[in-house]
Amino acid sequence: MGFSGVHAQELLSIQPGTHPRQLLDIVSELILLGVNPEPAYEALRKSPQLLRLPVVHVKKRAAHLRKLGLGEGKLKKVLHCCPEVLTMRHRDLDGVVRVLREKCLFTAQQVTEILHRCPHVLRADPGELEYKFQYAYFRMGVKHADVVRTDFLQYPITKTRQRHTFLERLGRYQTPDKKGQTQVPNPLLKDILRVSEAEFLARTACSSAEEFEVFKKLLAREEEEEAEAESPVPGDESPSDEDEDWEEEEEL
């Protein structure tokens, strides 16, 4: 099958108690799906629970992923980056796709491209995924095509919010108006998210690490205060119908 002797021995010890026949069947199925021996070894090493799956389950899950538009080439990348998708329930996978289609309004082709470019999106919480898109679209003015093209959904929302808000406070980023225009040229998304913090500060924000650290602490405090302000104060709930009836009886 193309495995080195060392990898073959390690595969046998990844999931103790696994019958060699089961190991052979799963490895064979991964290779049939287009995964080369080295990535197949890495996938099983990262997700040893795959070895407990019936082969028919792997085949059904692969068929379901193909229905989402992930053909052989794209499926190969998804399994290499996120092999645990084979252990996920159909309804969880469909929940992610449903949010992308119905809540975020991506086209079917765009959804396929997102899943191919950012396989870990399949494991994301649907609610968090929707919020991340809304932040990109409404707060940053990023259009659907750019969300797909820049792999926006793969970045942690905390990192995105910190860097974006920092640039806003510095006057280096503006939310585009209805015509998509800004008074200052916004930096490219790749120069905000796809670079290290040091490069972001030096080239995009033109600021110091010390200033950014102070800002992040202040932002965290602001968000905490906002969350507290939005949460109901104990004892401040509106009176129930029963309370109002009781008050009326006392007045009588």
C-alpha positions in Angstrom: 0.0 0.0 0.0 3.0 2.3 0.1 3.5 2.6 3.9 7.0 2.5 5.4 7.8 -0.2 7.8 7.8 2.2 10.7 4.4 3.6 9.8 2.9 0.2 9.3 4.0 -0.8 12.8 2.6 2.4 14.3 -0.7 1.9 12.5 -1.1 -1.4 14.3 -0.6 0.3 17.7 -2.7 3.4 17.1 -5.9 1.9 18.4 -5.1 -1.1 20.6 -7.4 -4.0 20.1 -8.2 -3.2 16.5 -8.3 -6.3 14.3 -5.7 -6.1 11.5 -8.5 -6.9 9.0 -10.4 -3.8 10.2 -7.3 -1.7 9.9 -6.7 -2.9 6.4 -10.3 -2.2 5.4 -10.3 1.4 6.7 -6.9 2.1 5.2 -8.0 0.6 1.9 -11.1 2.8 1.9 -9.1 6.0 2.5 -6.8 5.2 -0.3 -9.8 4.5 -2.6 -11.1 7.9 -1.7 -7.8 9.4 -3.0 -5.9 9.8 0.2 -2.2 8.9 -0.3 -0.5 6.6 2.3 1.3 9.4 4.1 -1.8 11.6 4.6 -3.8 8.4 5.5 -1.3 7.6 8.2 -1.5 11.2 9.6 -5.3 11.1 9.4 -5.5 7.9 11.5 -2.9 9.2 13.9 -4.9 12.3 14.5 -8.2 10.6 14.6 -7.7 7.0 15.8 -11.4 6.6 16.4 -11.7 6.2 12.6 -10.5 2.7 13.1 -13.6 1.8 15.1 -15.9 2.7 12.2 -17.5 0.1 10.0 -16.3 0.4 6.4 -19.9 0.9 5.3 -20.1 4.0 7.5 -17.0 5.5 5.9 -18.5 4.9 2.4 -21.8 6.5 3.3 -20.1 9.5 4.9 -17.9 9.9 1.9 -21.0 9.7 -0.4 -22.7 12.4 1.7 -19.7 14.7 1.4 -19.7 14.2 -2.4 -23.4 15.3 -2.4 -22.2 18.6 -0.8 -20.0 19.1 -3.9 -16.8 17.7 -2.5 -15.6 15.4 -5.4 -12.6 13.2 -5.3 -10.0 16.0 -5.4 -11.7 18.3 -2.9 -12.7 15.3 -0.7 -9.0 14.4 -0.5 -8.1 17.8 0.9 -11.0 17.7 3.4 -10.0 14.3 4.7 -6.4 15.3 4.9 -7.1 18.5 6.9 -10.1 17.3 8.9 -10.4 13.4 8.9 -12.8 13.5 11.9 -15.6 14.6 9.5 -16.0 10.9 8.8 -17.1 10.4 12.4 -19.6 13.3 12.5 -23.3 12.8 12.3 -25.2 13.7 9.1 -27.4 16.2 10.9 -24.3 18.1 12.3 -22.8 18.4 8.8 -26.1 19.4 7.3 -26.6 22.0 10.1 -23.4 23.8 9.1 -24.4 23.7 5.4 -27.9 25.0 6.2 -26.5 28.0 8.1 -24.2 28.8 5.2 -27.0 28.6 2.7 -30.1 29.9 4.6 -28.6 32.3 7.2 -25.5 33.6 5.4 -27.1 33.3 1.9 -24.1 31.8 0.2 -24.7 30.1 -3.1 -24.3 26.3 -3.4 -21.1 26.8 -5.3 -19.8 29.2 -2.7 -20.6 26.7 0.1 -18.7 24.0 -1.7 -15.7 26.3 -2.1 -15.8 27.2 1.6 -15.9 23.6 2.7 -13.0 22.8 0.3 -10.8 25.8 1.3 -11.7 25.7 5.1 -12.6 22.1 6.0 -12.6 22.9 9.7 -15.7 24.9 9.1 -17.5 21.6 9.1 -16.8 21.2 12.8 -17.8 24.8 13.7 -20.8 25.7 15.9 -23.5 26.9 13.4 -24.4 29.8 15.7 -20.8 31.0 15.9 -20.3 30.5 12.2 -23.4 32.7 11.5 -22.1 35.4 13.9 -18.6 35.4 12.3 -20.2 36.0 8.8 -22.5 38.7 10.2 -19.4 40.4 11.7 -17.6 40.3 8.3 -20.7 41.5 6.3 -22.2 44.2 8.6 -19.3 45.4 10.6 -16.5 45.1 8.1 -18.4 45.5 4.9 -16.9 42.2 3.4 -19.0 40.8 0.6 -19.8 37.1 0.1 -17.3 36.5 -2.6 -14.5 38.0 -0.5 -15.5 35.9 2.5 -14.9 32.9 0.3 -11.8 34.1 -1.5 -10.0 35.2 1.7 -10.9 32.1 3.8 -12.4 34.5 6.3 -14.4 31.9 8.2 -11.3 29.9 9.2 -10.0 32.7 11.5 -10.9 33.0 15.1 -13.5 35.7 15.7 -11.5 37.1 18.7 -8.5 37.7 16.5 -10.6 39.2 13.8 -12.4 41.5 16.1 -9.3 42.6 17.9 -7.4 43.5 14.8 -10.4 45.1 13.0 -11.4 47.2 15.9 -7.8 48.3 16.6 -7.5 49.5 13.0 -10.9 51.3 13.4 -9.7 53.2 16.5 -6.5 54.2 14.7 -8.6 55.5 11.8 -7.1 53.0 9.4 -10.4 51.1 8.7 -13.9 52.2 8.0 -17.1 50.2 7.4 -18.1 51.0 3.7 -21.3 53.0 3.2 -24.2 51.7 1.1 -22.3 52.4 -2.1 -19.3 50.5 -0.8 -17.2 53.6 -0.4 -14.9 54.7 2.5 -13.1 58.0 3.2 -9.9 56.0 3.8 -8.5 53.1 1.8 -9.1 49.9 3.9 -6.2 47.5 4.1 -6.6 44.1 2.3 -8.1 41.3 4.5 -4.9 39.2 3.9 -2.9 42.0 5.5 -5.2 42.0 8.5 -5.7 38.3 9.1 -3.2 36.2 7.1 -0.1 37.7 8.7 1.6 37.3 12.1 0.8 39.8 14.8 4.3 41.4 14.4 3.7 41.9 10.7 0.2 43.2 11.2 1.5 45.8 13.7 4.5 46.8 11.6 2.9 46.9 8.1 -0.9 47.3 8.5 -1.5 49.0 11.8 1.8 50.9 12.0 1.7 50.6 15.8 3.6 49.0 18.6 3.1 45.7 20.4 2.7 47.5 23.7 -0.1 49.7 22.4 -1.9 46.7 20.9 -1.6 44.7 24.2 -3.2 47.7 26.1 -5.9 47.9 23.5 -6.8 44.2 23.7 -7.2 44.5 27.5 -9.4 47.5 27.1 -11.5 45.8 24.4 -12.0 42.7 26.6 -13.2 45.0 29.5 -15.6 46.8 27.1 -17.0 43.5 25.9 -17.4 42.3 29.4 -19.3 45.4 30.5 -21.5 45.2 27.4 -22.4 41.6 28.3 -23.2 42.6 31.9 -25.4 45.4 30.7 -27.3 43.2 28.4 -27.9 40.5 31.0 -31.1 41.0 33.2 -30.5 42.4 36.7 -31.8 40.1 39.4 -35.1 41.4 40.8 -35.5 43.7 37.9 -37.8 41.5 35.9 -41.1 42.8 34.8 -44.0 41.8 37.0 -45.9 38.7 36.1 -49.7 38.6 35.6 -50.0 36.9 39.0 -48.1 39.7 40.7 -50.4 42.3 39.0 -53.5 40.4 40.1 -52.2 40.2 43.7 -51.5 44.0 43.7 -55.0 44.7 42.4 -56.5 42.5 45.2 -54.5 44.4 47.8 -55.8 47.8 46.5 -59.4 46.5 46.8 
